[in-house]
Each structure stands twice: as C-alpha cells, then as structure tokens.
Amino acid sequence: MSDFAYSERDFTRIRRLIHERAGIALAEAKRDMAYSRLTRLLRAGGHRRMADYLDGLERKGSDDDWQDFVNALTTNLTSFFREAHHFEMLAEHLRRPGAPAKQRIWCAAASTGEEVWSLAIAACEAFDRIDPPVEIIGSDIDTACLQKAAAGVYALARIEDVSGARRKRFFQRGIDGNAGLARMRPELYKLVRVYRCNLLDARWPVQGPFDAIFCRNVMIYFDKPTQHRVLRQMAPLLRDDGLLFAGHSESFFHAADVVTSRGRTVYAPVRGAMGNAA
C-alpha cells in the first residue's frame, strides 16, 4: 500500500508541470518513478496526498520549492569520458588551424560534473599543458548537482574507469578525513565556471561564441518541438566552425534547418540559423 494517496490524475498533473518548467516529456511508464522521487518532498511538507502537495506548489510554491520539484524529477546519469570518441574529436577540434587564441566550451547538461572535468582534462591533453587556453562553462537545471560539479570531489569508485595515467596527473587522492575521495588538481578549477541554466528559458546566463557545445543526453527528455526550439537558440552561440556534441541516443535530423551532421552524434550550425525563436 502506498504511503501517500496518488492517482492517475496526479501523475498527469506532474507530467504537465515538469514539461512546463523543464521541458521534460515524462513518459507514461515513469508513473512509479515520479511517485518515489517526490515522496521526500511530500514527507517534508507534512502532506498525505500527492494532490495536496501539487496544490500547494501551484498556489504558493517559492522558487526553491519549484527547484526542489525539478531536482527530484531530473535524471542525472553521467561518468568520466562517457562516449570517449567525442573527447578525441574535441581534442582535434581544439588544435584546428585558425582557432582563436582562447577557446570556449559549454557543457549544457553538467549534472554532477564528470563531463565538465573530462572536458578540462581533454583540453589539457590537447595542448599538453595544465593551463590550456580554454574556458569551460558548465550548466544544469539541477542546483544540487551543480554544487557537486563545482566542488569536483568524487568517491574513488567514480574514477576507477579513468586511466591510471590520468588519475595520477589530474586528481588528488584524499587523506585522513577525506580518505576514499579524490578531487581535481587545483589548476583545473581555473578553467571551469558553473551556472544554473534552464534550457527552456528565453534568455540563458551564457553568451557565445563557443568553439564547442556539449549538450548530451538531455534533449532525449524533450519532445521534438522543444528540441527544435532549444537548438534554434543554441546554434547561434557556436562559431561558424564550432561543433555541437549530442548523446548517443539523440538525433537532430529533424532540425536540419538549424544544424547539420559532422560525424557520429556531432553537428555544426547551419549559417543563418535564427536564435530566440518562439
């Protein structure tokens, strides 16, 4: 028996609210997942019914209340150097002839930071120096995840798939009270900044031009019209020779007026693509 009253109507309402707030198209099969993710918030608010929690959220929910709602329903699955071929292609791209003196990368779905720090490591390796001429911006809608990303501290189990050479060069192992943890080498923090960003917002707290944008494994949660709108806003932030990296399950061929394929889940902006479309 469920701890909290929860109806099909409640789930329909949750789906509407998360789509309005974060663009996430929550599938029918996620009914139980939504319940389990939100029970902590119901318990904290003293609610016995999902409907009561949602009523309060819609009537008088603060920005923090809405952020808690979004955080609870956001899936954050990530790892270091996920889809490794992208980082190899990025390294080549950073060394391309005619590249600007300082290059900029935006990780638009930073989650807990593994991808952001993978980008920093890839940049160091591309230029064979610990202070490459690269700026990396990480953003996410989930503020709890962003705090972890900015800290750059991970359990040793999270970096066990990182090569020994990279662990030695780019991580510092914790001692005493920090045993079992590793943090990024101090020089890497100078390369990275993080911001909260909702890709559904009309204005984003990041500005181009970017040499590369990693927007991986987030568009899969958007429906096609939302994907197209976000891409129309994102593509103009890329340099003419910039690259957009997507997740392995994502395809943007429906947005051929905005981006064009440059390889396996890698795209380039179409000249003349318009931003800030409704």
Secondary structure, DSSP 8 states (H G I E B T S, - for coil): --SSB--HHHHHHHHHHHHHHH-----GGGHHHHHHHHHHHHHHHT-SBHHHHHHHHHHH--HHHHHHHHHHH------TTSSHHHHHHHHHHHT-TT--SSEEEEES--TTSHHHHHHHHHHHHHHTSSS-SEEEEEEES-HHHHHHHHHTEEEGGGGTTS-HHHHHHHEEE--GGGTTEEEE-HHHHTTEEEEE--TTSSS-S----EEEEE--SSGGGS-HHHHHHHHHHHGGGEEEEEEEE--TT---GGGTTTEEEEETTEEEE-TT--SS--
